[in-house]
Amino acid sequence: MEDNKLKVTIEDGSEVTVNVLDIIDSLEFNKTFIIYTVNDNKENIFASILNETETSFSLDTITNKNEIDYINKEIDRVVDSNYEN
């Protein structure tokens, strides 16, 4: 990861560079979530499950309702803290 940018593989197999806003390790769900933007577009904020191997990172869609509720609260927290700065 360089300057809050991370090159990841998405579900269709293509690579994209994302701007990392936060990475959250959830003990409750035993997963790591990433909150990010794409292509320096700060209007659209995304969240995914972050998977890490020794050589790469990949993103998976969050589909579990409890995980979605959890990450939506985290997105609100990140957005609020970014507007305060």
Summary of the structure (lengths in Angstrom):
residues: 85
radius of gyration: 12.6
end to end distance: 22.5
largest distance: 36.3
contacts: 209
relative contact order: 0.20
helix: 24%
strand: 49%
